Amino acid sequence: MSAQFDDDLEVVSEFTVVNEFAAVRIRKVRSRAGERLEIHSPRHDEHVRLDATVLESLARQSVPTLSVFIETND
């Protein structure tokens, strides 16, 4: 699958990850700056594009470290 978008992004592939709490769309995109992994939250209409260096750093984190990002103080 390949599609061209207004901001010169080429979508190489995409899929959706869903569970009972959330849904995110994952896309591998190519631009003039190189390849990125784009994570999009339709529920919050937010997205982030991560390059290989950031993804490698993310993969080196422990589950407890990453869990801090989803903690709430309700």
N, C-alpha and C positions, 0 to 999 in steps of 0.2 A: 504494500500500500504506500502510495506516495502522493502528497498533495502540496501545492504551493499556496502560501498565504501572503497577505499584504506586507508583512514586515520581513520579507525574504527568508522565512523559515520554511524548510522542507520537512514534512513529517515523514519519518522513515518507518515507524511502526507505533502502534498504540494499543492499550488494553485498559480495562477498568478493574480495580480491586475493591470489593465490597464486603462488609460484614454488617452485623446488626447495629453498629454505632456510627459507621462512616462509609463514604464512597469516594474514591479518588481516581482520576484518570491519569494514566502514566503514558507519556509519549517520548520517543527518542526523536529529537529534532536536529536538523543541520542548518547552520547559518554561516555567514562569512567568518564568524569568530570560532567556528568548529562545532563539534557535536556536543549536545547537552541532553540531560534527562529532565523532562518537564513534568512536574507533579502539580495537578490542578484539583482543587476542592470546589466542585460545583455548588455545594451547600453554602460556602462562604465566599464564593467567587474570588478566590485567591490562587495564585500559582507562583512557583519558583522554578528556575532553570539552574541545574547543577552541572558543573563540568567534572571531568574525571578526577581531578585533584580533590575537589570537595567531596565527591562520592567515596573516594578512598579513605578520606579522613572520617567520614560518617561511619563507614564500615568498621573502623577500628574502635568505635565507642562501645561501651558495655550497655546492656539492657537497662540497668539502674540509671545510668547517665541519660539515656534517651527518654526514659520514663518521666524525668523531671519536666519535660516539655508538655506533658499531658495532664499533669497534676492540677487540680483546681482547689481553691480555698473557699468553696461554698459552704 
